[in-house]
Amino acid sequence: MRKALFVLLLFVLSVRPLHTQSAPEGLWQGYDGEWRHVSSQLIALAEATPEEKFAWRPAPVTGPKMPADLKEGMDKSVRSKAEVISWLKRSLEAVKQAHLAVTPKDLERKVHIMDRDATIDGMYLRIIVHANEHMGQLVAYARMTGVVPPWSGN
């Protein structure tokens, strides 16, 4: 029994504590930090993708009303790398600014969306989760087309 406790103690003392390991900028820093992290990864991946890969389009999606300057069919007309990255940055910034504008009381407000009850805070959490879901899809697509995500190193 003493030997087992001694081995366990040696193991615990030799393991580097998690809090001293450096996480990518933004991780574990609340909503804003997580949003900065996923935003920077989405932009880095878009910038690493060659121009000729930008003709690909995902299936149609639904959501809130689109901005007035976002017209039906833009998924077919906005194809250049520069245009796509510009729209990506614009949409990520729009979410960031909208979140910065809400108060703690606003975050508690109840909403009913897609036949479910939620809070505004829950909706912002869902936006981050959704952005990371798309990140996974984009990483898979990037790797299928030979693009290596810049942060992965391989």
PLY file of the C-alpha trace (Angstrom):
ply
format ascii 1.0
element vertex 154
property float x
property float y
property float z
element edge 153
property int vertex1
property int vertex2
end_header
0.00 0.00 0.00
2.81 2.45 0.88
4.56 1.71 -2.39
1.35 2.43 -4.34
0.88 5.74 -2.50
4.53 6.65 -3.12
4.19 5.91 -6.85
0.97 7.91 -7.00
2.63 10.82 -5.19
5.60 10.73 -7.60
3.21 10.70 -10.54
1.19 13.65 -9.22
4.34 15.66 -8.52
5.82 14.91 -11.94
2.74 15.86 -13.96
2.82 19.41 -15.25
-0.26 21.27 -13.97
-2.81 22.13 -16.64
-2.93 25.79 -15.72
0.73 26.26 -16.65
0.26 24.91 -20.14
-0.41 27.64 -22.62
-3.70 27.47 -24.49
-4.26 29.21 -27.79
-5.15 32.88 -27.31
-8.78 33.26 -26.34
-9.49 29.75 -25.08
-10.88 29.57 -21.55
-11.41 33.34 -21.48
-15.21 33.42 -21.54
-17.47 34.11 -24.47
-15.40 36.93 -25.97
-12.17 34.92 -25.79
-13.80 31.87 -27.35
-15.31 34.05 -30.09
-11.89 35.62 -30.82
-10.40 32.13 -31.01
-12.93 30.64 -33.45
-12.96 33.87 -35.48
-9.18 33.87 -35.85
-9.19 30.21 -36.88
-11.96 30.71 -39.45
-10.12 33.68 -40.97
-6.74 31.90 -40.93
-8.22 28.88 -42.69
-9.96 31.04 -45.28
-6.75 32.93 -45.94
-4.78 29.66 -46.26
-7.23 28.28 -48.84
-6.15 28.80 -52.46
-8.30 31.03 -54.67
-9.40 28.15 -56.90
-11.02 26.34 -53.95
-13.53 29.16 -53.35
-16.05 27.95 -55.95
-17.30 25.28 -53.52
-20.60 26.06 -51.78
-22.36 24.38 -48.84
-26.04 23.48 -48.86
-28.54 26.31 -48.18
-28.98 27.33 -44.53
-31.68 29.12 -42.56
-31.50 31.71 -39.83
-32.29 35.31 -38.96
-33.08 37.88 -41.61
-30.02 38.67 -43.68
-28.59 42.20 -43.99
-30.15 44.28 -46.80
-26.96 44.22 -48.87
-26.82 40.42 -48.73
-28.87 39.43 -51.73
-30.34 36.08 -52.72
-27.89 34.25 -54.96
-24.75 35.86 -53.52
-23.52 32.37 -52.73
-23.11 32.05 -56.50
-21.79 35.57 -57.19
-19.36 36.03 -54.27
-16.65 33.60 -55.25
-13.28 35.30 -55.06
-11.11 34.67 -52.05
-10.99 38.37 -51.18
-14.78 38.72 -51.30
-15.40 35.58 -49.25
-12.87 36.63 -46.60
-14.38 40.12 -46.51
-17.88 38.69 -45.90
-16.52 36.23 -43.33
-14.80 39.00 -41.38
-17.89 41.18 -41.62
-20.20 38.49 -40.27
-17.84 37.51 -37.43
-17.46 41.17 -36.46
-21.26 41.65 -36.55
-21.71 38.87 -33.97
-18.89 40.27 -31.83
-20.37 43.79 -31.85
-23.89 42.52 -31.15
-22.62 40.53 -28.16
-20.66 43.50 -26.83
-23.84 45.60 -26.94
-25.96 43.32 -24.74
-26.20 43.81 -21.00
-26.19 41.02 -18.41
-29.94 41.59 -18.06
-30.36 41.25 -21.86
-28.56 37.89 -21.71
-31.16 36.57 -19.26
-34.09 37.50 -21.53
-36.15 34.51 -22.64
-36.83 33.91 -26.33
-38.73 31.28 -28.27
-36.97 30.13 -31.42
-37.38 27.07 -33.61
-40.06 25.67 -31.27
-37.76 25.90 -28.24
-37.39 28.20 -25.27
-33.97 29.70 -24.71
-32.21 32.75 -23.34
-30.23 35.32 -25.29
-27.13 34.01 -23.48
-27.98 30.51 -24.71
-28.36 31.82 -28.24
-24.88 33.38 -28.15
-23.48 30.11 -26.82
-25.23 28.33 -29.70
-23.60 30.74 -32.17
-20.13 29.77 -30.87
-20.99 26.07 -31.00
-22.34 26.50 -34.52
-19.22 28.38 -35.65
-17.07 25.56 -34.31
-19.25 22.98 -36.08
-18.57 24.83 -39.31
-14.90 24.98 -38.40
-14.86 21.18 -38.28
-16.60 20.96 -41.65
-14.18 23.47 -43.16
-11.15 21.66 -41.76
-12.41 18.40 -43.31
-13.02 20.14 -46.64
-9.64 21.89 -46.47
-7.82 18.63 -45.84
-9.69 16.92 -48.71
-8.44 19.65 -51.03
-4.89 19.60 -49.68
-5.11 22.73 -47.50
-3.49 22.36 -44.09
-5.11 24.47 -41.34
-2.41 27.05 -40.43
-2.57 26.36 -36.69
-2.24 22.56 -36.98
1.30 22.41 -38.33
0.57 19.32 -40.45
0 1
1 2
2 3
3 4
4 5
5 6
6 7
7 8
8 9
9 10
10 11
11 12
12 13
13 14
14 15
15 16
16 17
17 18
18 19
19 20
20 21
21 22
22 23
23 24
24 25
25 26
26 27
27 28
28 29
29 30
30 31
31 32
32 33
33 34
34 35
35 36
36 37
37 38
38 39
39 40
40 41
41 42
42 43
43 44
44 45
45 46
46 47
47 48
48 49
49 50
50 51
51 52
52 53
53 54
54 55
55 56
56 57
57 58
58 59
59 60
60 61
61 62
62 63
63 64
64 65
65 66
66 67
67 68
68 69
69 70
70 71
71 72
72 73
73 74
74 75
75 76
76 77
77 78
78 79
79 80
80 81
81 82
82 83
83 84
84 85
85 86
86 87
87 88
88 89
89 90
90 91
91 92
92 93
93 94
94 95
95 96
96 97
97 98
98 99
99 100
100 101
101 102
102 103
103 104
104 105
105 106
106 107
107 108
108 109
109 110
110 111
111 112
112 113
113 114
114 115
115 116
116 117
117 118
118 119
119 120
120 121
121 122
122 123
123 124
124 125
125 126
126 127
127 128
128 129
129 130
130 131
131 132
132 133
133 134
134 135
135 136
136 137
137 138
138 139
139 140
140 141
141 142
142 143
143 144
144 145
145 146
146 147
147 148
148 149
149 150
150 151
151 152
152 153
